[in-house]
């Protein structure tokens, strides 16, 4: 007979670390694509992310995506890791933004 083991839910800090890892993985792939794909080669490197989305899709959705380029996503992932580590090590409260972002990134309620 197999016995089912019930594990406790992951801590909020672990959930935020998992979100940071997912965001970092996706941002690094996007950054590589931005640097190597022919699609982006016609744009100035400093504005390629913004211009590529504005030209390729246009409209308010592209305007929103343009505000979150891969470099910024990596910085946000670093921040998520920093606040999650502080919470785990020192009992610091997790900012609401970190918890909400983790929920969205990890596929929770949207």
ABEGO torsion letter per residue (X at the ends): XBBBBBBBBBBAAAAAAAAAAAAAAAAAAAAAAAAABAAAAABBAAAAAAAAAAAAAEEAAAAAAAABBAAAAAAAAAAAAAAAAAAAAAGBBBBAAAAAAAAAAAGBBX
